[in-house]
């Protein structure tokens, strides 16, 4: 069994926004954490599925058909 990841500690270990950091892996997929602030230009990753887990604050993702 994999060791649990303390996401708050991982996020506290770096500064800056919009710079993903790999903190682990699951089923051959990277687990990344990132600090976000403000707006970011919409884009897609055709070869991946993204999962967003917000630890603090709010995140609105605007898609073509709505938020």
C-alpha positions as a LaTeX table, in Angstrom:
\begin{tabular}{lrrr}
\hline
Residue & $x$ (\AA) & $y$ (\AA) & $z$ (\AA) \\
\hline
Unk1 & 0.00 & 0.00 & 0.00 \\
Unk2 & 1.23 & 3.49 & $-0.84$ \\
Unk3 & 2.12 & 5.97 & 1.88 \\
Unk4 & $-0.44$ & 8.82 & 2.31 \\
Unk5 & 0.53 & 12.20 & 0.87 \\
Unk6 & 0.22 & 15.29 & 3.07 \\
Unk7 & $-0.96$ & 17.77 & 0.42 \\
Unk8 & $-0.83$ & 20.79 & 2.74 \\
Unk9 & 2.82 & 20.06 & 3.57 \\
Unk10 & 3.67 & 19.59 & $-0.12$ \\
Unk11 & 2.05 & 22.92 & $-1.02$ \\
Unk12 & 3.84 & 24.68 & 1.86 \\
Unk13 & 7.19 & 23.46 & 0.49 \\
Unk14 & 7.15 & 25.78 & $-2.55$ \\
Unk15 & 6.24 & 29.31 & $-3.61$ \\
Unk16 & 4.80 & 30.59 & $-6.84$ \\
Unk17 & 1.62 & 29.97 & $-8.75$ \\
Unk18 & 0.76 & 27.89 & $-11.82$ \\
Unk19 & 3.85 & 25.66 & $-11.45$ \\
Unk20 & 2.74 & 22.04 & $-10.91$ \\
Unk21 & 4.90 & 19.79 & $-8.70$ \\
Unk22 & 4.79 & 16.00 & $-8.83$ \\
Unk23 & 4.15 & 14.61 & $-5.32$ \\
Unk24 & 3.38 & 10.98 & $-6.08$ \\
Unk25 & 1.88 & 8.54 & $-8.54$ \\
Unk26 & $-1.18$ & 6.31 & $-8.82$ \\
Unk27 & $-1.70$ & 3.59 & $-11.42$ \\
Unk28 & 1.21 & 4.94 & $-13.48$ \\
Unk29 & $-0.21$ & 8.49 & $-13.40$ \\
Unk30 & 1.51 & 11.46 & $-11.80$ \\
Unk31 & $-0.17$ & 13.22 & $-8.88$ \\
Unk32 & 0.57 & 16.93 & $-9.09$ \\
Unk33 & $-0.15$ & 19.86 & $-6.78$ \\
Unk34 & $-0.26$ & 23.48 & $-7.82$ \\
Unk35 & $-1.03$ & 26.83 & $-6.25$ \\
Unk36 & $-3.44$ & 28.90 & $-8.32$ \\
Unk37 & $-4.31$ & 32.57 & $-8.21$ \\
Unk38 & $-6.41$ & 34.69 & $-10.52$ \\
Unk39 & $-7.54$ & 33.65 & $-13.97$ \\
Unk40 & $-5.84$ & 31.18 & $-16.26$ \\
Unk41 & $-6.34$ & 30.74 & $-20.00$ \\
Unk42 & $-8.57$ & 27.75 & $-20.83$ \\
Unk43 & $-6.75$ & 24.83 & $-22.35$ \\
Unk44 & $-7.11$ & 21.06 & $-22.57$ \\
Unk45 & $-5.02$ & 17.93 & $-22.17$ \\
Unk46 & $-6.31$ & 15.53 & $-24.81$ \\
Unk47 & $-4.25$ & 12.61 & $-23.50$ \\
Unk48 & $-5.11$ & 12.95 & $-19.79$ \\
Unk49 & $-8.02$ & 13.20 & $-17.39$ \\
Unk50 & $-7.72$ & 16.01 & $-14.87$ \\
Unk51 & $-9.03$ & 15.99 & $-11.32$ \\
Unk52 & $-9.24$ & 19.12 & $-9.19$ \\
Unk53 & $-9.30$ & 18.91 & $-5.40$ \\
Unk54 & $-9.43$ & 22.31 & $-3.71$ \\
Unk55 & $-7.85$ & 22.44 & $-0.25$ \\
Unk56 & $-8.47$ & 26.13 & 0.42 \\
Unk57 & $-10.55$ & 28.76 & $-1.35$ \\
Unk58 & $-12.74$ & 28.37 & $-4.43$ \\
Unk59 & $-12.13$ & 27.25 & $-7.98$ \\
Unk60 & $-14.51$ & 27.98 & $-10.86$ \\
Unk61 & $-13.82$ & 26.15 & $-14.09$ \\
Unk62 & $-15.49$ & 27.78 & $-17.07$ \\
Unk63 & $-16.25$ & 25.30 & $-19.84$ \\
Unk64 & $-17.82$ & 26.02 & $-23.21$ \\
Unk65 & $-21.30$ & 25.10 & $-21.94$ \\
Unk66 & $-21.07$ & 26.79 & $-18.53$ \\
Unk67 & $-19.30$ & 26.90 & $-15.17$ \\
\hline
\end{tabular}
